[in-house]
Amino acid sequence: MVKFIGKLKPFDKVSLVTFNTAAFVDFPLKELGDATEMIRFIREIEPGGGTNIYNGMVLGYEELLKNYEEKKVNRLILLTDGYGETEPKTVVEKSREYNAKGIGISAIGVGYDYNSALLQLLTLETGGLMEHAGLSGDIYEAFEKQLSELIFPVAREAKLTLKYNHKIRFKRLFGFPLRSDKNNIATFDIGSLFMGQNRIALAQFDLENPTREIEEMPVIIELSYFDLAEEKYVSYTQEARLSWTDEDPKLDLFVEQETKKLYAIAILNQSMKVMADAFAEENIPKAKNALERAFEQISELYPNAKDEDVDKLVAQMANYSVALDNFERKKKIEQNK
């Protein structure tokens, strides 16, 4: 982190939030200056117990929100193993609240068993980078990639506009929060664009009593932004024409299933971590509750159909549940002797 800070400029604004079972703002967001004070705080960081990812993330977002500057890159870099007591859905939904206010998030997953699914869900919302640092020596390289994205924007204030016809109705755009949708025009704030960054947006529409004339009614896509090299606002427009087909496309099902799978894996990873920690403390009721809650959430995601990958994890969880029951019975027998 000291090496990372050394790459920043004195006028860059930075904050430091640490979290274990609790979360703390060690260094409130302000101009870095000569970095002496910041480095002192970094040197004083010591390992603690637990990892409250939710509170740590929210404190970081709040520091950025109260110092938000529209024409600057407002980004939270989350260095974590991706685990905590808070359920993944709650973490992701809270993150989206801040994303909708123009604050992005990137993540560095630490260790070989970090909760990759949860970090993917967090970063997908704003197209942020997600890096993996298996060993401590890998962390700086991951930070350097994050820094490259932060300090080398090629454009800012990017906005995507979709103009569509009366035969279709806008439903959603995967990957970016909606700013407005009225008079058949949907707009989205993308923020800053960076060198070497690929951003993908998938738009979904519902049909409104369509006829074949829909093929002559293209969707107009406009991308506008402030070009930092040219120092002026520019825009590009492209038409997307619809093709009439009698087939039933499965795109919506595919996208939703992929998102569901990420949620399911994040939930199962989280519950196994909570279960393992509780078991180590010989808190069997808490361990069993973590498993039961995971099963409930997976059932909500997959009330009918199941996914093969998720099935394997659920089966593994079921084995753990049986093992916990056996352990609990054995312990009671020993206590009654």
Secondary structure, 3 states (H helix, E strand, C coil): CHHHHHCCCCCCEEEEEEECCCEEEEEEEEECCCCHHHHHHHHCCCCCCCCCHHHHHHHHHHHHHHCCCCCCCCEEEEEECCCCCCCHHHHHHHHHHHHCCCCEEEEEEECCCCCHHHHHHHHHCCCCCEEEECCHHHHHHHHHHHHHHHHCEEEEEEEEEEECCCCEEEEEEECCCEEEEECCEEEEEEEEEECCCCCCCEEEEEECCCCHHHHHCCEEEEEEEEECCCCEEEEEEEEECCCCCCCCCCHHHHHHHHHHHHHHHHHHHHHHHHHHHHHHCCCHHHHHHHHHHHHHHHHHHCCCCCCHHHHHHHHHHHHHHHHHHHHHHHHHHHHHC
